Amino acid sequence: MVIKKRYLDKLIKIHEQLVSILADVAEESETDPDALKKLSMLSDSWVLTCVSLHPKTSSKILEKMLARHSPNAGEDEQWRVHIVGNPALRLSVLQQRSENDPSPDVREAALTALAKRMAQSPNVTARELFKLYTVLSKTRSVSRGKRQKAAREALLKHPKFPRNKVK
């Protein structure tokens, strides 16, 4: 198929506008999970990034996205960092990623996301909080300690945290 340059330029401009609109939809807080599911099937990385960050994206969709971007390094690694930060991701998946992801950056992001989420849970035990605090303190940081510090501070604020065990 031969397309004249001016038509190709118009098509490209329309494509860019459509992608921008779809990304805006994926970022909207009112966007429902069904729409996010449909958007997750697109191939545009901008739209998919917005879907991966949206808190209404289902854990099932996020887990499929994780599988699609594992265990490769580079750009896939950054995808996994975005995905593990999503509050909709199941805690068991975060735990698994914090222990087994091939990337230290993803493991650190998953561990800190896990700590922050557990710090907000009323059902967590003091023992679980302290264990996570200890793991965070011993983990070698990729982010120069910024992630761990924020996660440890969140754990310390939990009313069940055993402050007497911290030096």
VENVEN-V628915 format. One line per field, one symbol per residue. phi: phi as a letter, one per 40 degrees, with the letter a starting at -180 (. if undefined). psi: psi as a letter, one per 40 degrees, with the letter a starting at -180 (. if undefined). A space follows every 50 residues. Layout:
BEGIN
phi = ???
psi = ???
END
This chain:
BEGIN
phi = .bbcdcccccccccdcccccccccccccccccdcccccccccbccccccc ccccccccddccccccccbbcccgccccdcccccccccccdcccdcccbb ccccccdcccccccccccccccccccccccdcdccccccccccggccccc ccccccccccccdcccc
psi = hhhidddddddddddddddddddddddhdehidddddddeeiehdddddd ddeheehiddddddddddfifiabdddddddddeeheehiddddddddde iehdddddddddddddddeeheeiiddddddddddddehhhdffeddddd ddddddehdehgdeeh.
END
